[in-house]
Amino acid sequence: MTMNHALRYGSRTLALTATALGVIATAVPAAAEEQPTAEQIMADCASGEGKCSFNSPQLGKAYLGEPRQASELLFNCTDSPASQSMSWADTVGSSHSVGGSVTVGGGIEGIITASVTATYNYTWQSSHTETSSFTVTVKPGEVGWISRAQVMRQISGTWQTHYDDPEWGHYYWFVPDTVTGPAPNGTDGKHSAVVVKSRKMTADEKKLCAGGSTQDKVFTRSG
């Protein structure tokens, strides 16, 4: 039994017509005549053409995301350790499994925020930015930089879209989705981490030390 057939069967119990409901099986694409893609449904949610809600959100446990380079690279071409104060900035956004990134200020962001706040009184943010400075110490012949890992959290739920007139044969469409985004520091005991990392220079990078274009033997470049 396909997901569509199963939902139509269940709709009789709910006293709904057989054409009222549709569900998108995101793992098994169907022909365009049979059902829309998840991306089409999400586009209608974002534009307001479909009246959408994000139903039954489930908060996952917070976890520490992958470290990301947050500063320029600091090169040490001297024979001694070198230290320098460096500014860093890190912006972490949100994504969802059926539609890529969640746009700040877009329709999707507002629907998720309203749903999660109403269910858990939890302030969900689609994007988080932090900036600061840190002293980086680099050994001779090495490259150093500031790395940051953001506390992240997943929220699973189902998009429900209602159309005034049937679209693809149904008034309602349902799309399972998982949203991944930044979480407040300290959520579930997890804390964002800012660390200094370093590595040996590559052969090409060592040429920068020997070049006459660099007056100082300790310098920064974008990575």
C-alpha positions as CSV (number, residue, x, y, z in Angstrom):
1,M,0.0,0.0,0.0
2,T,1.5,3.3,-1.0
3,M,1.6,6.3,1.4
4,N,-1.1,8.1,-0.7
5,H,-3.4,5.0,-0.6
6,A,-2.8,4.5,3.1
7,L,-3.7,8.2,3.8
8,R,-6.8,8.0,1.7
9,Y,-7.9,4.9,3.5
10,G,-7.5,6.5,6.8
11,S,-9.3,9.6,5.7
12,R,-12.6,7.6,5.7
13,T,-12.2,7.2,9.4
14,L,-11.8,11.0,9.7
15,A,-14.9,11.5,7.5
16,L,-12.9,13.3,4.9
17,T,-13.3,12.9,1.2
18,A,-10.8,10.6,-0.7
19,T,-9.4,13.6,-2.6
20,A,-8.9,15.8,0.5
21,L,-5.4,14.6,1.6
22,G,-2.1,14.0,-0.1
23,V,1.2,13.0,1.4
24,I,4.6,13.3,-0.3
25,A,6.9,10.3,0.0
26,T,10.2,12.2,-0.3
27,A,12.3,9.0,-0.6
28,V,10.4,7.8,-3.7
29,P,9.7,10.5,-6.3
30,A,6.5,10.0,-8.3
31,A,5.5,11.2,-11.7
32,A,4.7,15.0,-11.9
33,E,1.0,14.2,-12.8
34,E,0.6,12.2,-9.6
35,Q,2.0,14.5,-6.9
36,P,4.1,17.6,-6.5
37,T,7.7,17.6,-5.3
38,A,8.5,18.5,-1.7
39,E,10.2,21.6,-3.0
40,Q,7.0,22.8,-4.8
41,I,5.0,22.4,-1.6
42,M,7.6,24.3,0.4
43,A,7.7,27.1,-2.2
44,D,3.9,27.5,-1.8
45,C,4.4,27.6,2.0
46,A,7.0,30.3,1.7
47,S,5.0,32.4,-0.7
48,G,1.7,32.0,1.2
49,E,-0.1,30.4,-1.8
50,G,-0.6,27.4,0.4
51,K,-1.9,27.9,4.0
52,C,0.8,26.1,5.9
53,S,1.5,24.9,9.4
54,F,4.4,22.9,10.9
55,N,2.7,20.2,12.9
56,S,3.8,18.2,15.9
57,P,7.4,19.5,16.2
58,Q,9.7,17.3,18.1
59,L,12.9,18.7,19.6
60,G,16.0,16.6,19.4
61,K,18.9,16.6,21.8
62,A,21.4,19.4,21.4
63,Y,24.8,18.5,20.0
64,L,28.0,20.3,19.1
65,G,28.3,21.0,15.4
66,E,31.4,20.6,13.2
67,P,34.2,23.1,13.8
68,R,34.4,26.0,11.3
69,Q,37.2,28.4,10.5
70,A,36.1,31.7,11.9
71,S,39.2,33.9,11.4
72,E,41.9,34.6,8.8
73,L,45.0,32.5,8.7
74,L,48.1,33.6,10.7
75,F,51.4,32.7,9.1
76,N,54.6,32.6,11.1
77,C,57.7,32.8,8.9
78,T,60.1,33.5,11.9
79,D,62.3,31.2,13.9
80,S,60.3,31.8,17.1
81,P,56.7,31.4,18.3
82,A,54.6,34.4,17.3
83,S,51.4,35.7,19.0
84,Q,48.8,38.1,17.6
85,S,45.3,39.2,18.6
86,M,42.9,38.2,15.9
87,S,39.2,39.1,15.3
88,W,36.8,36.3,14.4
89,A,33.2,36.1,13.3
90,D,30.9,33.1,12.8
91,T,27.4,32.9,11.4
92,V,25.5,29.6,11.5
93,G,22.2,29.3,9.7
94,S,19.5,26.6,9.5
95,S,18.6,24.0,6.9
96,H,15.7,21.6,6.4
97,S,15.8,18.2,4.8
98,V,13.3,19.0,2.0
99,G,14.4,22.5,1.0
100,G,17.9,23.5,1.7
101,S,18.5,26.6,3.8
102,V,15.9,28.4,5.9
103,T,15.9,32.0,4.8
104,V,16.0,34.6,7.6
105,G,12.8,36.7,7.5
106,G,11.1,34.3,5.0
107,G,7.7,32.7,5.4
108,I,9.1,29.3,6.4
109,E,11.1,30.8,9.3
110,G,8.0,32.4,10.7
111,I,5.9,29.3,10.6
112,I,8.6,27.2,12.3
113,T,9.1,29.9,15.0
114,A,5.4,30.1,15.8
115,S,4.9,26.3,15.9
116,V,7.9,25.6,18.2
117,T,7.2,28.6,20.5
118,A,3.5,27.5,20.9
119,T,4.4,23.9,21.6
120,Y,7.5,24.2,23.8
121,N,7.8,28.0,24.7
122,Y,11.3,27.5,23.1
123,T,12.8,30.4,21.2
124,W,14.0,29.0,17.9
125,Q,16.4,31.0,15.8
126,S,17.1,30.3,12.2
127,S,20.5,32.0,12.4
128,H,23.1,32.9,15.0
129,T,26.1,35.2,14.8
130,E,28.9,35.7,17.2
131,T,32.0,37.9,17.0
132,S,35.0,38.5,19.3
133,S,38.8,38.4,19.3
134,F,41.3,35.9,20.6
135,T,45.1,35.8,20.9
136,V,46.6,33.2,18.5
137,T,50.1,31.8,19.1
138,V,51.7,30.0,16.1
139,K,54.9,28.0,16.1
140,P,57.7,28.7,13.5
141,G,56.8,27.5,10.0
142,E,53.1,27.0,10.9
143,V,49.7,28.5,10.1
144,G,47.2,29.2,12.8
145,W,43.5,30.2,12.9
146,I,40.5,30.4,15.2
147,S,37.9,27.7,14.9
148,R,34.4,27.7,16.4
149,A,31.8,24.9,16.9
150,Q,28.1,26.0,17.4
151,V,25.6,24.2,19.6
152,M,23.0,22.7,17.2
153,R,19.6,21.1,17.4
154,Q,17.2,19.3,15.1
155,I,13.4,19.7,15.1
156,S,11.3,17.1,13.3
157,G,7.7,17.7,12.2
158,T,5.3,17.6,9.3
159,W,4.3,20.5,7.0
160,Q,0.5,20.7,6.4
161,T,-0.5,22.7,3.4
162,H,-4.1,23.7,2.7
163,Y,-5.3,24.9,-0.7
164,D,-8.6,26.7,-1.3
165,D,-8.9,24.6,-4.5
166,P,-7.5,21.1,-5.0
167,E,-3.9,21.1,-6.2
168,W,-2.6,17.8,-7.7
169,G,-5.9,16.3,-6.7
170,H,-5.9,17.2,-3.0
171,Y,-6.9,20.1,-0.8
172,Y,-4.2,19.1,1.8
173,W,-0.6,18.0,1.4
174,F,1.7,16.7,4.1
175,V,5.5,16.8,4.0
176,P,7.7,15.3,6.7
177,D,10.7,17.5,7.5
178,T,13.7,17.8,9.8
179,V,15.0,21.3,10.5
180,T,18.6,21.7,11.7
181,G,19.8,25.0,13.2
182,P,21.7,26.8,16.0
183,A,20.6,26.4,19.6
184,P,21.3,28.7,22.6
185,N,24.6,28.1,24.4
186,G,24.1,25.7,27.3
187,T,21.1,23.8,25.7
188,D,21.1,20.2,27.1
189,G,24.4,21.0,28.8
190,K,26.2,21.6,25.4
191,H,28.4,24.7,25.0
192,S,29.8,26.3,21.8
193,A,33.6,26.0,21.6
194,V,36.2,28.5,20.3
195,V,39.7,27.1,19.9
196,V,43.0,27.9,18.2
197,K,44.1,25.4,15.6
198,S,47.4,25.2,13.6
199,R,49.2,23.1,11.1
200,K,52.5,23.0,9.2
201,M,52.7,25.3,6.1
202,T,52.4,23.7,2.7
203,A,55.2,24.0,0.2
204,D,53.3,26.7,-1.7
205,E,52.7,28.6,1.6
206,K,56.4,28.5,2.5
207,K,57.0,30.4,-0.8
208,L,55.1,33.3,0.7
209,C,57.7,33.5,3.5
210,A,60.5,33.7,0.9
211,G,58.8,36.3,-1.3
212,G,59.7,39.9,-1.2
213,S,56.1,41.1,-1.2
214,T,55.7,40.3,2.5
215,Q,57.7,42.8,4.7
216,D,56.7,41.2,8.0
217,K,57.4,37.6,8.7
218,V,54.2,37.3,10.7
219,F,51.1,38.0,8.6
220,T,47.5,37.1,8.0
221,R,45.6,36.1,4.9
222,S,42.1,34.9,4.2
223,G,41.8,31.1,4.1
